[in-house]
Amino acid sequence: MTFSVSYVELDGGGACLRLAGELDLSTAPELTAAIDRLTAAGEIRVLLDLTDLTFCDSTGMAVFVRGDNRAAADGGWLRLTGANGRVERVLRVTGLADVLRYEPESVDPASRSAS
C-alpha cells in the first residue's frame, strides 16, 4: 500500500494532516516534509488524523515526536487522533499515546487544554 498525506485546515485555526497507508522508513520523509512546511509557514497547532494509517514503525513514531518538539518550540503542539488496530496499539504500548495526548475521536484538540 502507498502512503499519502493530505492537508485540511481546522475550524478555529490549526491544521490537520490526514495520513493514509503505511508510515515507515521509506515514507517518513514525506510526513516530515509536510510537517516542516506547516511549521515554516507559522502553523504551530497540528493534528494528525491516523484513521486511514494501516501501519506505523518506529521511524514514523519518531516523526510524530519530532513534529511535536518543533511545534512546542514555537508554543504549539502536535496531536494524534483516529488511530485504530495495530497503529493504536503501538501508540499505547510505546507510551506515545500519553506523551502526544492521543484521543481516538478528537476532531479538534484546540477545544481542550493543549498545555
N, C-alpha and C positions, 0 to 999 in steps of 0.2 A: 504494500500500500504506500502511496505517496504521502507527503506531508504538505500542509498548506497553512498559511496564516492570513486571516482577513481582519480588517480594521473596522470597528464600529465606535462611533462617538457616543458616550453615555449622556443621558439627560442630567443636567446639573453639573456638567464638566467631567473630565476624566475620559479615558479611552479604554476600549475593550478590544483585546485581540482574541479572536476565535481560532483555536488550534484544531486541526483535524489530521488524522493519520498517525504515523509513528515518529516520535521525537527521540532521536538517538545521535550518535557521534556524527553521522553524515548529514543530518538535518538541523542540528542545534545551531549552526552558524546563521541559518535563515531566521530563526527566532531571535537570536542575539542582535542581528542587524535591525529587525523590526523594533525591538525594544530600544536600541540605540537611537534610531531615527526619531522615535517618540520623545525620548528624554532630551535629545539635542534640540528638538522643536519646543522645549519647555514644558512638556507634559510630565507631571510628577505623580499622577494617580493613574495606575494601570491595572486593569482587571484582566486576567487570563481566563477565558472560558474554555474548559477542558472537556466539555461534553462529548465532542467527537474525536478526542485523542484516544487512540486504542493501545498505545504503548509509550512508555517513557523510561529511559535508562538513567543512569547516574549523571550522564552528560547533560541531559535535559533538566534534571533536578538542579544541577549547578547553574544552569542558565536562569532558572527561577530565582535562586538565591542572589546571583549577581545582579539581576534586574531589580530586585528589592533593595539591595545595597545601593545601587546607583540612584534609584528614586529617593530613598531615605536620605541620601547625602544632600538632596535639594529640598528636604522637608516633606517628601511624599511617601508613597508606598506602592508595592506590587502585591496584589491579592489573587487568589485562585478560587475558582468555582466550577461546579459541574462535573468534576471527575467521577468516574464510575469504574467498577470492576477492578482490574489489576492496577490501573493508574491510581485510583483512590487508595487501594491497599498499600501501595508503595509510599504514598504521601503520609499515611498514618504510621506505618512501620518505621519510617526514617525520622519521624518527628517533624517533618516539614509542614504537615497539616497545622500544627500548633504555631510553629515559627512564622508561617506566612498567613496565619489566621484564616485557614481554609474553611469555607462554608459551602456545603454542597448545593444549596439552592439560592445563593445570593445573586441578585441581579445587579445591584449597585451598592458596594460597601460604603459609599460616601454617606449613606443614611445611618451608619453606626460609627462609633469611635474607631478611628484608624490609628490611634497612637499606641 
